[in-house]
C-alpha cells in the first residue's frame, strides 16, 4: 500500500478504511457511517442521521432498513413523522470490533512508518 502523506491523520484514515474493508461483508461502508453516528450521538431521530450523511435520502433509508432488519439498530416509532433509532447490542458489538481493528491497523501502519 502506498501512502502519499505521512501525517498521523492519514494513517488513522487508512487504518479505518482497512478495518472497514474487513467488515464490509457484514455491513456496507455507508452502514458503518450510520453506526458511527449512532455510536457518537446515542439515540437520535432518523432525520438527524439523514442530515449528517450527505447522501441520497433513499440510499440512506435503504441502508437503515437493512441495518434494522439485520439487528444492528433499533427503531422506535413515536409518530408517523418522528422515528428514533439507536444502536442495538449487536450494532455496538460490531462497531466496537470496527474501532478495535481500526486502532490496531493504525498502530501497525505507524510502526511501519517508524521503521522506514
Secondary structure, DSSP 8 states (H G I E B T S, - for coil): ---S--SHHHHHHHHHHHHHHHHTTTS-HHHHHHHHHHHHH-SEEHHHHHHHS-S-HHHHHHHHHHHHHTTSEEEEESSSS-EEEEE-HHHHHHHHHHHHHHHHHHHHHHHHHHH-
